[in-house]
Amino acid sequence: MADSRQRTHMHYFRTAAALLATGVVFLCLYSTARADGFGAAGAAGAAGASFLRDLCLWAAIACLALAGFFVAYGSHLQHREKNLREQVWGLASPGVSPQEFLAARDRLTADGDFTGVYVIHNATRDLYYVGQSVRVVGRVTQHLTGHGNGDVYADLKYGDDFRISVVSLAQSGYASLDALERDAIAAYDAYGRGYNRTRGNRN
């Protein structure tokens, strides 16, 4: 589920490694310049060597500083997404099969349908679809009966194993349904490796 996020993190770490290696090269050049002045002779040569030496030093500092930034930022993203996954996963109800969900519709709507987010997990392919609705049970029912996401329904009809989870907005601690949906899409990587075509509403 986290393949695309891991690729993003690894991109930052690979960039940091490349910058670190470049910084080391500039430090080596700086050391060489200090030792023999790049073989410079005369006042003009010495001035040029001094300029190149300073340039190598500042380039090394810049590369090492940027490497540190990319490592810190990549680590920050990993930590943030880990916390986000744990937060959203903790809110979601235990997953049930489509058959169990449809059989429980009357019980789930005994006090009326509710506003929130639903998570449809294709356990066979490890793909997620996350959506929001002011009538969660009714909307999930549409997906499971061919009146929602076509890709989800096609895989369901093909025989893939699905699990359904829901998150009530009222019990989530979120003030905005859009914010809850966006965080759920990110937590389940439903946009990067799933059925979602957007990262969620931005209203």
C-alpha positions as CSV (number, residue, x, y, z in Angstrom):
1,M,0.0,0.0,0.0
2,A,2.8,2.4,0.8
3,D,4.9,1.8,-2.3
4,S,4.4,5.2,-3.9
5,R,5.1,7.0,-0.6
6,Q,8.2,4.9,0.0
7,R,9.4,5.8,-3.5
8,T,8.9,9.5,-2.6
9,H,10.9,9.1,0.6
10,M,13.7,7.2,-1.1
11,H,13.9,10.0,-3.7
12,Y,14.7,12.5,-0.9
13,F,17.3,10.1,0.6
14,R,18.9,9.3,-2.7
15,T,19.2,13.1,-3.4
16,A,20.7,13.6,0.0
17,A,23.3,10.8,-0.7
18,A,24.2,12.4,-4.1
19,L,24.6,15.8,-2.4
20,L,26.7,14.3,0.3
21,A,29.0,12.6,-2.2
22,T,29.3,15.9,-4.1
23,G,30.1,17.7,-0.9
24,V,32.9,15.2,-0.1
25,V,34.4,15.8,-3.6
26,F,34.4,19.5,-3.1
27,L,36.0,19.0,0.3
28,C,38.7,16.9,-1.3
29,L,39.3,19.6,-3.9
30,Y,39.5,22.2,-1.1
31,S,42.1,20.1,0.7
32,T,44.1,19.8,-2.5
33,A,43.9,23.6,-3.1
34,R,45.2,24.2,0.4
35,A,48.0,21.8,0.0
36,D,49.5,22.9,-3.4
37,G,47.2,25.7,-4.6
38,F,46.2,23.6,-7.7
39,G,49.9,24.1,-8.9
40,A,49.4,27.8,-9.3
41,A,52.5,30.0,-9.8
42,G,52.8,33.8,-9.5
43,A,50.5,36.3,-7.9
44,A,47.8,35.9,-10.5
45,G,47.9,32.1,-10.1
46,A,47.8,32.4,-6.3
47,A,44.8,34.7,-6.5
48,G,43.0,32.3,-8.8
49,A,43.8,29.3,-6.7
50,S,42.5,31.2,-3.6
51,F,39.3,31.9,-5.4
52,L,38.9,28.2,-6.4
53,R,39.7,27.1,-2.9
54,D,37.0,29.3,-1.4
55,L,34.6,28.3,-4.1
56,C,35.2,24.6,-3.3
57,L,34.7,25.2,0.4
58,W,31.4,27.1,-0.1
59,A,30.2,24.5,-2.6
60,A,31.0,21.7,-0.1
61,I,29.1,23.5,2.7
62,A,26.1,24.1,0.4
63,C,26.0,20.4,-0.7
64,L,26.3,19.2,2.9
65,A,23.6,21.6,4.2
66,L,21.2,20.6,1.4
67,A,21.9,16.9,2.1
68,G,21.0,17.4,5.7
69,F,17.8,19.2,4.6
70,F,16.7,16.4,2.3
71,V,17.4,13.8,5.0
72,A,15.4,15.8,7.6
73,Y,12.5,16.4,5.2
74,G,12.3,12.8,4.1
75,S,12.3,11.7,7.8
76,H,9.7,14.3,8.6
77,L,7.4,12.9,5.8
78,Q,7.9,9.3,7.1
79,H,7.0,10.3,10.6
80,R,4.0,12.4,9.6
81,E,2.5,9.7,7.4
82,K,3.1,7.1,10.0
83,N,1.1,9.2,12.6
84,L,-1.6,9.9,10.0
85,R,-2.0,6.2,9.2
86,E,-2.3,5.3,12.8
87,Q,-4.8,8.1,13.5
88,V,-7.1,7.2,10.6
89,W,-6.7,3.5,11.0
90,G,-7.7,3.9,14.6
91,L,-10.9,5.7,13.6
92,A,-12.1,3.2,11.0
93,S,-14.5,0.5,12.0
94,P,-13.4,-3.2,11.7
95,G,-13.7,-4.3,8.1
96,V,-16.7,-6.4,7.0
97,S,-17.4,-8.2,3.7
98,P,-19.8,-6.7,1.2
99,Q,-22.3,-9.4,2.0
100,E,-22.1,-8.6,5.7
101,F,-22.3,-4.9,5.1
102,L,-25.5,-5.2,2.9
103,A,-27.0,-7.6,5.4
104,A,-26.4,-5.0,8.2
105,R,-27.9,-2.0,6.4
106,D,-31.1,-1.9,8.5
107,R,-29.1,-2.0,11.7
108,L,-26.6,0.6,10.6
109,T,-29.4,3.0,9.6
110,A,-31.7,2.3,12.5
111,D,-31.2,5.9,13.8
112,G,-30.8,7.2,10.2
113,D,-27.9,7.2,7.9
114,F,-24.8,9.1,8.9
115,T,-22.2,11.5,7.5
116,G,-18.6,10.3,7.2
117,V,-16.0,8.5,5.2
118,Y,-16.0,4.9,3.9
119,V,-13.0,2.8,3.0
120,I,-13.5,0.0,0.4
121,H,-10.5,-2.3,0.5
122,N,-9.8,-4.8,-2.3
123,A,-7.9,-7.3,-0.1
124,T,-7.0,-9.5,-3.1
125,R,-5.1,-6.7,-4.9
126,D,-4.4,-4.5,-1.8
127,L,-6.1,-1.5,-3.4
128,Y,-8.2,1.1,-1.6
129,Y,-11.1,3.4,-2.5
130,V,-12.0,6.2,-0.1
131,G,-15.0,8.3,-0.4
132,Q,-17.2,10.7,1.6
133,S,-21.0,11.1,1.9
134,V,-23.7,12.5,4.0
135,R,-25.3,9.1,3.7
136,V,-22.5,6.7,4.1
137,V,-24.5,3.4,4.1
138,G,-26.5,4.4,1.1
139,R,-23.4,5.5,-0.8
140,V,-21.4,2.3,-0.1
141,T,-24.5,0.3,-1.1
142,Q,-24.4,2.1,-4.5
143,H,-20.7,1.1,-5.0
144,L,-21.5,-2.5,-4.1
145,T,-24.5,-2.7,-6.5
146,G,-22.9,-1.2,-9.6
147,H,-24.0,2.4,-9.2
148,G,-20.7,3.9,-7.9
149,N,-17.1,3.5,-8.9
150,G,-16.9,1.3,-12.0
151,D,-13.4,-0.2,-11.2
152,V,-14.4,-1.2,-7.7
153,Y,-17.6,-2.9,-9.0
154,A,-15.7,-4.7,-11.8
155,D,-13.2,-6.2,-9.4
156,L,-16.0,-7.1,-7.0
157,K,-17.9,-8.9,-9.8
158,Y,-14.6,-10.6,-10.9
159,G,-14.5,-12.2,-7.5
160,D,-11.9,-10.2,-5.6
161,D,-12.2,-10.2,-1.8
162,F,-13.4,-6.9,-0.4
163,R,-13.6,-5.4,3.1
164,I,-15.7,-2.3,4.0
165,S,-14.8,0.1,6.8
166,V,-16.6,3.3,7.8
167,V,-15.6,6.4,9.8
168,S,-18.4,8.6,11.3
169,L,-17.5,12.3,11.1
170,A,-19.3,13.0,14.4
171,Q,-17.0,10.5,16.2
172,S,-13.8,11.3,14.3
173,G,-12.7,14.5,15.9
174,Y,-12.6,16.2,12.5
175,A,-14.5,19.4,11.9
176,S,-14.5,19.0,8.1
177,L,-15.6,16.1,6.1
178,D,-13.3,17.1,3.3
179,A,-10.3,17.1,5.7
180,L,-11.2,13.7,7.0
181,E,-11.5,12.3,3.5
182,R,-8.2,13.8,2.4
183,D,-6.4,12.3,5.4
184,A,-8.0,8.9,4.8
185,I,-7.0,9.0,1.1
186,A,-3.4,9.8,2.2
187,A,-3.4,7.2,5.0
188,Y,-4.5,4.4,2.7
189,D,-2.6,5.6,-0.3
190,A,-5.8,5.4,-2.2
191,Y,-4.7,8.0,-4.8
192,G,-1.1,6.7,-5.3
193,R,-2.0,3.0,-5.4
194,G,-5.7,2.7,-5.4
195,Y,-9.0,3.5,-7.1
196,N,-9.2,7.2,-6.2
197,R,-8.5,9.7,-9.0
198,T,-7.9,12.7,-6.8
199,R,-6.4,13.4,-3.4
200,G,-9.8,14.6,-2.2
201,N,-11.8,17.8,-2.1
202,R,-10.0,21.1,-1.2
203,N,-13.0,23.1,-0.2
